[in-house]
Amino acid sequence: MRIHSFTPSTFVNGPGNRAMIHFQGCTLACPGCFNSLTHSKNGGEEISVNDLITRIPLTVDGVTISGGEPFLQPEGLLELVIALRNQYDSIVIFSGFYLNEIQRIPLGPEILKHVDVLIDGRFEMDKIAEDGLRGSKNQTIHLLTDHHRLEEFQERNVEITIDVEGKLTITGFPTMDFRQGIDNEFSQTRDFIHE
């Protein structure tokens, strides 16, 4: 499968300390998408599920999968969530597809059997959410198992990391003002990415 990035530890993309996997490729291309670098199907890196699993620390509380659009790679996503379910207690997926669309995607229902929480729906710039782990108000947090409570997905935070090579990465749910300020300040920096 093709992924955009892997983050071994994040505290802003679901409950607790989580590993974060961003899939590469999205045909939805929602205007204003925070992760526009993930849209091209040719970016990122090709990786096997086994290699990706070995990167995930056993000490994290769970794994969050986003994109790009994970459900555009259903075979790899299914293999991944099955492997994750064997080692981790919590799997969360963000998708631009709505739940009823996922249920019609090949392997969609099978994938959902291994997922605890699905946060679904296109990002809509005119409906920016101010609460919960969702980009816009039309998106829904679906509790697919009883492993989590909705309250665990209400806090909105942002993480900024700068690696040893000077690459600045922002993840989480920044406000539009924050995003515009960062974009204005760092838009000419090659090593600045949203995730």
C-alpha positions, -999 to 999 in steps of 0.1 A, spaced: 0 0 0 11 36 -4 13 59 27 21 96 30 36 95 64 39 76 97 40 92 131 50 68 160 34 90 187 7 116 188 -17 128 215 -41 149 193 -56 124 168 -77 103 192 -76 91 228 -43 87 245 -9 81 229 -14 69 194 5 60 163 -7 78 132 -7 65 96 -16 89 67 -25 70 35 -14 86 2 -40 94 -25 -74 110 -25 -97 116 -54 -122 136 -32 -98 167 -30 -121 187 -7 -114 224 -11 -95 237 19 -83 202 29 -56 203 56 -38 173 41 -36 184 4 -1 169 1 -17 135 5 -40 139 -26 -16 127 -53 -16 90 -58 21 91 -67 34 107 -36 45 90 -3 61 56 -1 51 21 -10 53 -1 20 41 -36 31 17 -40 60 43 -61 78 70 -34 75 46 -7 87 35 -28 117 71 -32 128 74 7 130 45 10 155 56 10 191 39 -16 213 35 10 240 9 32 222 -27 31 232 -40 27 197 -36 36 160 -53 63 140 -55 61 102 -62 91 80 -53 103 46 -54 109 18 -83 85 17 -77 51 33 -107 35 16 -92 40 -18 -68 13 -10 -93 -12 5 -71 -44 2 -42 -28 20 -64 -12 45 -82 -45 53 -49 -63 58 -37 -34 80 -67 -32 103 -67 -70 108 -30 -69 117 -35 -40 140 -65 -56 157 -42 -85 168 -19 -61 187 -37 -29 196 -69 -22 215 -80 9 196 -83 16 159 -97 50 146 -102 59 109 -108 93 94 -124 91 59 -139 116 35 -164 90 25 -196 88 44 -205 56 63 -232 47 38 -207 51 10 -181 30 28 -207 2 32 -209 1 -6 -171 1 -13 -156 -33 -20 -143 -46 14 -158 -16 32 -181 -35 55 -153 -60 62 -129 -33 71 -154 -16 95 -157 -49 115 -121 -43 127 -125 -5 135 -136 11 168 -143 46 156 -150 60 121 -150 98 116 -166 103 82 -176 129 57 -162 154 32 -145 184 46 -166 215 40 -149 249 45 -182 267 52 -190 244 81 -158 244 101 -162 225 133 -152 241 166 -155 210 188 -146 174 185 -121 156 164 -136 166 130 -128 192 105 -163 203 96 -198 201 113 -212 177 87 -187 150 97 -198 124 122 -180 105 149 -193 69 147 -186 46 177 -186 12 160 -177 -7 191 -181 0 229 -144 5 233 -146 43 234 -170 70 245 -179 101 225 -165 123 252 -130 110 243 -133 127 209 -143 162 220 -109 178 228 -92 197 199 -55 202 201 -25 208 178 10 193 178 39 210 161 71 190 157 104 200 142 127 171 134 166 172 135 166 182 98 144 212 105 112 198 89 81 214 106 50 192 109 16 202 122 -10 177 131 -43 178 149 -71 203 145 -59 239 143 -83 268 139 -85 285 105 -68 316 120 -39 294 132 -36 276 98 -36 309 79 -10 324 103 13 293 99 7 292 61 16 329 58 47 324 79 60 291 65 44 287 30 78 292 13 95 266 35 100 233 16 100 213 47 67 225 61 38 200 60 3 195 74 -8 161 86 
